[in-house]
């Protein structure tokens, strides 16, 4: 099977145009149709079985209000999809235009047996998505940039994953700004392994310096290939993991 993780930055692009005329702001306010097409074509060329998308627009004015980016990509792939807003149910962001449409998403070629949206107690971005397929369970996260909040979120994530019986993947943008110590502690607590054994950085895409994006897996999953295509459709590089599940390990 092939799993792809990609923080697509709401398909708003990257480079100097993103920051014109107002740095860090202008790019997020621009229409996204052209870049959505480029990202869709790229993802389809990779033929993934499962896709975890971070930072997708579920239908704000950026996409013409009716175009859910996750649904658009899923349709092109012929996949099922599920998405959810990443902010807490009662948060202020849920009432702010554009922000209330900012989501994370799963796309899957397999039938989705169950889906759960967990909202942790700390941070602005609180969503932990859980997807159950026939053979495995996958979690998708986008953790806080604040260390204290991220520490609490990792504790909540640990409580969720430790009860899973199936082979397991935990993936997302972990925002580990403090280096390897954060991921090492989480791996030791959960018994998971990183598919990116070389620790290659994924951010920023034009000259990667930080390893922010991770695909973690339980021991029952054997990684057969791992790649990070050097494309600049977003400010993050995509992660692609080919894997096999050991026979008999997918049964509960």
C-alpha positions in Angstrom: 0.0 0.0 0.0 1.0 3.6 -0.5 0.4 6.4 2.0 1.0 10.0 1.2 1.1 12.9 3.7 1.0 16.4 2.4 0.6 19.8 4.1 -0.8 21.6 1.0 -1.1 25.1 2.7 -4.7 25.5 1.4 -3.3 25.3 -2.1 -2.2 28.9 -1.8 1.2 28.4 -3.2 4.7 29.5 -2.1 7.5 31.7 -3.2 7.8 35.5 -3.5 4.3 35.9 -4.9 2.8 34.4 -1.8 4.2 37.4 0.3 3.1 40.2 -2.1 2.1 42.8 -1.2 1.9 41.9 2.6 4.4 39.3 3.9 2.9 36.2 5.5 -0.7 37.4 4.9 -1.4 38.1 1.2 -0.9 34.5 0.0 -3.6 33.1 2.3 -6.2 35.5 0.9 -5.8 34.7 -2.8 -7.9 32.4 -5.0 -6.5 28.8 -5.1 -7.9 27.2 -8.2 -4.8 27.1 -10.3 -2.6 25.7 -7.5 -5.3 23.2 -6.6 -5.1 21.8 -10.1 -1.3 21.5 -10.0 -1.4 19.7 -6.6 -4.3 17.4 -7.7 -2.3 16.4 -10.8 0.8 15.7 -8.7 -1.0 13.6 -6.2 -2.8 11.6 -8.9 0.6 10.9 -10.5 1.8 9.2 -7.3 -1.2 6.7 -7.2 -1.6 6.7 -3.4 -4.0 4.3 -1.6 -4.4 6.7 1.4 -3.7 10.4 1.6 -3.5 12.5 4.7 -3.9 16.2 3.8 -3.0 19.0 6.2 -4.4 22.5 5.6 -7.2 22.1 3.1 -9.9 24.6 2.3 -13.4 23.1 2.7 -15.2 25.8 0.8 -14.3 29.4 1.6 -14.3 32.3 -0.9 -10.7 31.2 -1.8 -12.2 28.1 -3.6 -15.3 29.8 -4.9 -17.2 28.9 -1.7 -18.5 25.6 -3.1 -15.3 23.7 -3.9 -14.0 21.5 -1.1 -10.4 20.9 -2.0 -10.3 17.5 -0.3 -13.4 16.4 -2.2 -11.9 17.7 -5.5 -8.7 15.7 -5.1 -10.6 12.6 -3.9 -12.8 12.8 -7.0 -9.8 13.0 -9.3 -8.3 9.9 -7.6 -11.6 8.0 -7.4 -11.2 7.8 -3.6 -13.5 8.2 -0.6 -12.8 11.3 1.5 -13.5 12.7 4.9 -12.6 16.1 6.2 -13.1 18.2 9.4 -12.4 21.7 10.6 -9.3 21.7 12.7 -10.4 24.2 15.4 -12.2 23.3 18.6 -16.0 23.0 18.4 -16.6 26.1 20.5 -13.6 28.1 19.4 -13.7 31.7 18.1 -12.1 30.5 14.8 -15.2 28.5 14.0 -17.0 31.9 13.6 -14.4 33.6 11.5 -14.7 33.6 7.7 -12.1 31.5 5.9 -10.8 30.1 9.2 -14.0 28.1 9.7 -13.3 26.3 6.4 -9.7 25.4 7.2 -9.6 21.6 7.6 -7.6 18.4 7.5 -8.7 15.4 5.4 -8.2 11.8 4.6 -8.6 10.3 1.2 -8.8 6.5 0.8 -9.2 4.0 -2.0 -10.5 1.5 0.5 -14.0 1.7 2.1 -13.9 3.7 5.3 -15.2 1.5 8.1 -15.3 4.3 10.7 -14.1 7.8 11.3 -13.7 9.8 14.5 -12.9 13.4 15.2 -11.2 14.0 18.5 -10.7 17.5 19.7 -8.0 17.8 22.3 -8.1 20.3 25.2 -5.2 22.6 24.4 -4.0 24.8 21.5 -5.8 26.5 18.7 -5.5 23.6 16.2 -7.1 20.8 18.2 -8.3 18.2 15.7 -7.0 14.6 15.7 -8.6 12.6 12.9 -9.0 8.8 13.2 -9.7 6.7 10.2 -10.4 3.0 10.5 -9.9 0.8 7.4 -10.2 -2.9 7.0 -6.6 -3.6 7.7 -5.3 -0.6 9.7 -6.1 2.5 11.7 -4.6 5.9 10.8 -4.4 9.1 12.8 -3.8 12.5 11.3 -2.6 15.5 13.3 -1.5 19.1 13.0 0.0 20.1 16.3 0.5 23.5 17.9 3.5 25.6 17.3 3.6 26.4 21.0 5.8 23.9 22.9 3.6 23.7 26.0 0.4 23.2 24.1 2.1 20.6 21.8 3.3 18.7 24.9 -0.2 18.4 26.2 -1.5 17.4 22.7 1.1 14.7 22.5 -0.1 13.3 25.8 -3.7 13.3 24.5 -2.5 11.6 21.3 -0.7 8.9 23.2 -3.9 8.1 25.1 -5.8 7.7 21.8 -3.2 5.5 20.1 -2.3 3.2 23.0 -5.7 1.4 22.8 -5.6 0.7 19.1 -5.5 -3.0 18.3 -4.9 -2.9 14.5 -1.7 -2.0 12.7 -1.3 1.7 13.1 -0.1 4.8 11.3 0.2 8.2 13.0 1.0 11.0 10.5 0.9 14.8 10.2 2.6 18.1 10.7 3.9 17.8 14.3 5.6 21.2 14.4 8.5 19.8 16.3 10.4 23.1 16.5 12.6 21.9 19.4 14.4 19.2 17.6 14.7 15.4 17.8 14.0 15.2 21.6 10.3 15.7 21.1 9.8 12.9 18.6 12.2 10.6 20.4 10.1 10.8 23.6 6.9 10.1 21.7 8.4 7.2 19.8 9.7 5.7 23.1 6.3 6.0 24.8 4.2 4.6 21.9 6.6 2.0 20.4 6.1 3.5 16.9 8.8 3.9 14.3 9.4 6.7 11.8 9.2 5.8 8.2 11.8 8.6 7.6 14.7 6.7 9.1 17.3 9.2 7.7 15.5 12.1 9.4 15.3 14.2 6.3 13.8 17.7 6.7 10.5 18.6 5.1 10.3 22.3 5.6 10.6 24.7 3.9 10.2 23.0 0.6 12.6 25.1 -1.4 15.5 24.6 1.1 14.4 22.1 3.8 15.9 22.6 7.2 13.4 21.2 9.7 11.7 17.9 10.1 8.2 18.9 10.9 6.2 16.2 9.0 6.2 12.6 10.1 4.8 9.2 9.1 5.0 6.9 12.2 4.0 3.3 12.2 3.6 0.3 14.5 6.0 -2.7 14.3 3.5 -4.8 12.3 3.9 -2.5 9.3 7.0 -3.0 7.2 8.1 0.0 5.2 9.3 -1.0 1.7 10.1 2.5 0.3 10.1 6.1 1.5 10.3 9.2 -0.6 10.0 13.0 -0.3 9.6 14.4 -3.8 11.3 17.7 -4.3 8.3 19.8 -5.4 7.4 23.3 -4.5 3.6 23.3 -4.7 3.4 24.1 -0.9 5.8 25.3 1.8 6.1 21.6 2.9 7.4 18.6 1.0 5.1 15.6 0.6 6.0 12.3 2.3 5.3 9.1 0.5 5.5 5.7 2.3 5.1 2.3 0.6 4.4 -0.4 3.2 3.2 -4.0 3.8 1.2 -5.3 6.7 2.5 -8.6 8.1 0.0 -11.4 7.5 -2.3 -12.0 10.4 -1.5 -8.7 12.1 -4.6 -6.8 10.9 -7.1 -8.8 12.9 -8.5 -7.4 16.1 
